[in-house]
Amino acid sequence: MKKFNFSSKALLGAVVLAGTLFTSCEPSTGEASQTILYPALNYISFNNGDTPMISWGAYTFNFNYTEQKESISTTSLTVNNINYGFATNGVKYEDISPSRGMGVYASGFTANVGQANALGDCQFYLTSFPIPSGMEYVPSKKWIPTVEKDGKTTYHSGAMYRPDYDIPPLVIGSYSVGNLFDVITCSTDMSFFGKTVTTYPGGEYENNGMVYRIFIDVNSKTADVVIYDAKFADKAPSLAVVYLPSLPMTLKNGSFEINGTDIIPKVPEGTDMNAVLVDYPNYIFKSFHFSTVEGTLLSKAKISYKVGEAFSATFEGQYAELPARMFE
């Protein structure tokens, strides 16, 4: 699978630059093009009021750099055992990159889905994490959970960014299929940036450096939560990694929640797949509540939790900075 290669220090600012990295020339047309497959999570909301569902997905983007157009196709949109694969027309893409990062946006894709359904309101945005100025964050260099299966150690099934990968773009899209259901695409590996405010007897502490990383397991409908650089008070110790495994997910209209109570967190001793997880009872999470903000295409979240008897924390932040037109 091919991918964009860019570092947190030199993120791609435009699709034109991506084209220079991956340009190929079609002998028959002389056009520069690139086809790239990206994995994604499909969040499906039904128009008849049925409970939403999530599923693994993948989308193939074909970029025609000569005409500055892109088209999209998928064969992995399966809903209630019915496949709704489609291939769209080509539409103009636009570079609307934020001040730090990349952003390639396109809308107006059309396609026939199955025999009787039309693709509607289809838009996709390839972007990067909204890493705050002054912070360096490279997911491939961060500790992530591993799992043991059949005597082998592998990376968490929700992790799209493995240690030997550079940072690929986040694939965020939304569309409807006939009058049947709406789809939001996002990552199963979401890192949220923002401000954490912790209150405790006699004080309050603000921290803009904590990152909340969510690994979604589609099959079990659970999520692993990893908190990087956790620090709850000025004089409290800082922990590089706090790990809350296998918390249950609840799907609601256009959003989801993650909840847990009386969680003994784990911390890794060692690095990468050689790390050994040990319990850290000094910071028992009496409660943990995560919810995406409805109407934000799963891009924003609020978190609240209590640690031990002393600390109560709240967080608001985002894992992607989306253009306003995606909500029009």
RAZI-V394832 format. One record per pair of residues at least 24 apart in sequence whose C-alpha atoms are under 7 Angstrom apart, sorted by the first residue. I is the first residue (numbers start at 0). J is the second residue. D is the distance in whole Angstrom. If there is no record, write none. Layout:
# RAZI-V394832
i | j | d
I | J | D
I | J | D
This chain:
# RAZI-V394832
i | j | d
0 | 36 | 6
1 | 35 | 6
1 | 36 | 7
2 | 35 | 6
2 | 167 | 6
3 | 167 | 5
4 | 165 | 6
4 | 166 | 7
4 | 167 | 7
5 | 165 | 6
5 | 166 | 6
6 | 165 | 7
6 | 166 | 7
7 | 135 | 7
7 | 136 | 7
7 | 137 | 6
10 | 100 | 5
10 | 101 | 6
11 | 100 | 6
11 | 101 | 5
12 | 96 | 6
12 | 100 | 6
12 | 101 | 5
13 | 94 | 5
13 | 96 | 7
13 | 101 | 6
13 | 102 | 7
13 | 103 | 7
14 | 94 | 6
14 | 103 | 6
18 | 64 | 6
30 | 65 | 6
31 | 63 | 6
31 | 64 | 5
31 | 65 | 6
32 | 62 | 5
32 | 63 | 4
32 | 64 | 6
33 | 61 | 6
33 | 62 | 5
33 | 63 | 7
34 | 59 | 7
34 | 60 | 6
34 | 61 | 4
34 | 62 | 6
35 | 59 | 6
35 | 60 | 5
35 | 61 | 6
36 | 60 | 6
39 | 170 | 7
39 | 184 | 6
39 | 185 | 6
39 | 186 | 5
39 | 187 | 7
40 | 184 | 5
40 | 185 | 5
40 | 186 | 6
40 | 187 | 6
41 | 182 | 6
41 | 183 | 6
41 | 184 | 5
41 | 185 | 7
42 | 182 | 6
42 | 183 | 5
42 | 184 | 6
43 | 180 | 7
43 | 181 | 6
43 | 182 | 5
43 | 183 | 7
44 | 180 | 6
44 | 181 | 5
44 | 182 | 6
44 | 252 | 7
44 | 253 | 7
45 | 179 | 6
45 | 180 | 4
45 | 181 | 6
46 | 178 | 7
46 | 179 | 6
46 | 180 | 5
51 | 250 | 6
51 | 251 | 7
51 | 252 | 7
53 | 217 | 6
54 | 217 | 6
55 | 217 | 7
67 | 91 | 6
67 | 92 | 6
68 | 92 | 6
83 | 112 | 6
83 | 113 | 6
84 | 112 | 6
85 | 110 | 6
85 | 111 | 7
85 | 112 | 5
86 | 110 | 6
100 | 127 | 6
101 | 126 | 5
101 | 127 | 6
102 | 126 | 4
116 | 176 | 6
116 | 177 | 5
117 | 176 | 6
117 | 177 | 5
118 | 174 | 7
118 | 175 | 6
118 | 176 | 5
118 | 177 | 6
119 | 174 | 6
119 | 175 | 5
119 | 176 | 6
120 | 174 | 5
120 | 175 | 6
121 | 173 | 6
121 | 174 | 4
121 | 175 | 7
122 | 172 | 5
122 | 173 | 6
122 | 174 | 7
123 | 171 | 6
123 | 172 | 4
123 | 173 | 7
124 | 170 | 6
124 | 171 | 5
124 | 172 | 6
125 | 168 | 6
125 | 169 | 6
125 | 170 | 5
125 | 171 | 6
126 | 168 | 5
126 | 169 | 5
126 | 170 | 7
127 | 168 | 5
127 | 169 | 6
127 | 319 | 7
128 | 318 | 6
128 | 319 | 6
129 | 318 | 7
129 | 319 | 6
129 | 320 | 6
130 | 192 | 7
139 | 163 | 7
139 | 164 | 6
139 | 165 | 7
142 | 270 | 7
142 | 271 | 6
145 | 272 | 6
156 | 216 | 7
157 | 187 | 5
157 | 188 | 6
157 | 214 | 5
157 | 215 | 5
157 | 216 | 5
158 | 187 | 7
158 | 188 | 5
158 | 214 | 6
159 | 188 | 6
183 | 296 | 6
187 | 214 | 6
187 | 215 | 5
188 | 213 | 6
188 | 214 | 5
188 | 215 | 7
189 | 213 | 5
189 | 214 | 7
189 | 318 | 6
190 | 318 | 5
191 | 316 | 6
191 | 317 | 5
191 | 318 | 4
192 | 316 | 5
192 | 317 | 6
192 | 318 | 6
193 | 314 | 7
193 | 315 | 6
193 | 316 | 4
193 | 317 | 7
194 | 314 | 6
194 | 315 | 6
194 | 316 | 7
195 | 312 | 7
195 | 313 | 6
195 | 314 | 4
196 | 312 | 6
196 | 313 | 5
196 | 314 | 6
197 | 231 | 6
197 | 310 | 6
197 | 311 | 6
197 | 312 | 4
197 | 313 | 7
198 | 310 | 6
198 | 311 | 5
198 | 312 | 6
199 | 309 | 5
199 | 310 | 5
199 | 311 | 7
200 | 309 | 7
204 | 231 | 7
204 | 232 | 5
204 | 233 | 7
220 | 247 | 7
220 | 248 | 6
221 | 245 | 5
221 | 246 | 5
221 | 247 | 4
221 | 248 | 5
222 | 246 | 5
222 | 247 | 6
222 | 248 | 7
240 | 266 | 6
241 | 265 | 6
241 | 266 | 5
242 | 266 | 6
253 | 293 | 6
253 | 294 | 7
254 | 291 | 5
254 | 292 | 7
254 | 293 | 5
254 | 297 | 6
255 | 290 | 6
255 | 291 | 6
256 | 289 | 5
256 | 290 | 4
256 | 291 | 7
257 | 288 | 6
257 | 289 | 5
257 | 290 | 6
258 | 287 | 5
258 | 288 | 5
258 | 289 | 6
259 | 286 | 6
259 | 287 | 5
259 | 288 | 7
260 | 284 | 7
260 | 285 | 5
260 | 286 | 4
260 | 287 | 6
261 | 285 | 4
261 | 286 | 6
282 | 306 | 6
282 | 307 | 6
283 | 307 | 5
